[in-house]
Amino acid sequence: MTKWFTALAGIALVLLVILSLPLATTPGIVELLPPPGSTAAPGTVTIGAVLVGARPLQRVELRLNGHPVQPAVFVRDQRTWLIRYETELPRGSYTVAVTVIDDRGHRRTHSWSFLASGPRRSPVLTLVEPEPDHRFASGPVPVTLRVEAQGAIDSVLLLVDGQPALPKATSSPPHRGESVVRDFQAVVWLEAGEHRVEARVVDEYGARSSGEWTFTVVANEREANARYFPETGQTLLGAFKQYWESRKGNLVFGPPISPEIRRRDGTTVQYCRYARLELHPDGSITLGLLGLEALGSVLPPVPEPEQPGVRYFPETGHTLRGDFLTFWEQNGGLEVFGFPISEPKLEGGYRIQVFERARFEQRLTAREEPQPVTLAPLGELIWQREHKGAG
């Protein structure tokens, strides 16, 4: 009985070997390019595989999205072959099918899919600052290069008058479709005259671009229409610069802390430390109601006190007196600060009062010595609040 079982097992083993021979000799398809499920880099895409078999190949077929293409076949050794097909593909999804037939007719087909990023495009370079009509005065001048590329930026060379500048990446503008947009800024000290900017950029895929621009620096601020503020890294331009400089801007507005922002209603705004400048489509400039936005509403009115040295505003039902009244009258009054919308109150060692467009603060001392009136950084607070909400 044992002999019969041994004989049957031997016969089964022989049959298994015979049945498995076609499988063992069928060519294998490995090391697929691009890897299944991957996204090929922009530009030329290499499609291929490594073929492994015990017999010489008779035919290799390659189909791309169902259409036959002619690959190149290279011999690596007696049992290994490489197939390669290079082409530039539009952005999209692709399926590859490789079929291999050896000299005994053994056949193997394998399919996989990948994504293509599309043709490789050179980065687009724009000098966003200074623009051709910007005129900075002698001194620190920001040079800002905007790069729009298909991927990360590998290197940026920025030259001003032939001398290397050291650009730093700043906050990025919104992406444009599938492109990555980055700003690079260098601040250089320049004298009056014409200056030249050169840029050379390489992205992560090896695509290169270069550009050259010229701009003019004037001798003094009176001739300039642009002013850079090193302490905040922002610039005031045109009408905003003129308005800021004509109204004690350093004292009552503070330096700009944001770029210009165009709103849907056509108004362009720019935040300063204490205020928000608003340029309307008709060309007029007003100041944002930051005090009202911070407080939320006008506080309940008070009766008119009819006291000497106290000014009552029936429009809001609130008063002004003492150092706050003096500061209000001497630094812009209604246009800059608006009406008072609260009465003075003590808070955290300060006397404070809120106006439509500002908040006055005066530090208190034990000796009750008069301290200067200062402005709360409402522009900075509301800009940060809005920026976080948008980001």
Beta strands, then each sheet from edge to edge (+ up, - down):
strand 1: 28-33
strand 2: 39-40
strand 3: 44-52
strand 4: 57-64
strand 5: 67-69
strand 6: 72-77
strand 7: 80-88
strand 8: 92-102
strand 9: 107-116
strand 10: 124-129
strand 11: 135-137
strand 12: 139-149
strand 13: 153-160
strand 14: 163-165
strand 15: 168-169
strand 16: 180-190
strand 17: 193-203
strand 18: 208-218
strand 19: 226-229
strand 20: 234-237
strand 21: 261-262
strand 22: 268-271
strand 23: 276-279
strand 24: 285-287
strand 25: 310-313
strand 26: 318-321
strand 27: 345-347
strand 28: 350-354
strand 29: 359-363
strand 30: 373-375
sheet 1: 1+ 3- 7+ 6-
sheet 2: 2+ 9+ 8- 4+ 5-
sheet 3: 10+ 12- 16+ 15-
sheet 4: 11+ 18+ 17- 13+ 14-
sheet 5: 19+ 20-
sheet 6: 21+ 22- 23+ 24-
sheet 7: 25+ 26-
sheet 8: 27+ 28- 29+ 30-
end
